[in-house]
């Protein structure tokens, strides 16, 4: 039951692990899924609809949630 030697020698001396619980879901912020909004509103649906509505913003019509009104006002014509 002795531990086995690893295949490669360890090189990391320290590890930083961040667990950030409680942030907004990607489905409620920038990940616009129109089919999820259609299917998710039903009580028997398997998926939840987004909490905030999405609207096209800026010159390119980027779909951004109403959860970020200040950010949505700064949407521009960048090719990001």
Secondary structure, 3 states (H helix, E strand, C coil): CCCCCCCCCCCCCCCCCCCCCCCCCHHHCCCCCHHHHHHHCCCCCCCCCCCCCEEEECCCCEEEECCCHHHHHCCCCCCC
